[in-house]
Amino acid sequence: MAIDEGSSEILVSIFTEADGGDGEQLPEMLNSIEEPIAQVSGDGAYDSWDNHEAIAERGAKATIPPRKGVASDNMETLQKRRCPGMKFSER
């Protein structure tokens, strides 16, 4: 589900099958939103290459923690290669 943080308006709602992951639906949700997107938030289930790439293509900031077991330094390096337009916070 995509919600406008300011207005609490539901922008998109996609239901998944029991064997489907919610995180896999993010690119489709972003593509169905016509308004500009400033930020995309989610839990670690949304931490995938496809999702970060879709977020970067929309010029939005991703606030998604790394998946459990992923080394953050390694993930940041790989994300920079895959999505050079992404911005990363300084430590």
Protein Blocks (a to p, Z undefined) as FASTA:
>chain_A
ZZdfklopafbdcdddfkbcfklmmmmmmmmpmbdcfbdcddfklmcfklmmmmmmnopa
cdddddehiafklmmmmmmmmmmmbccddZZ
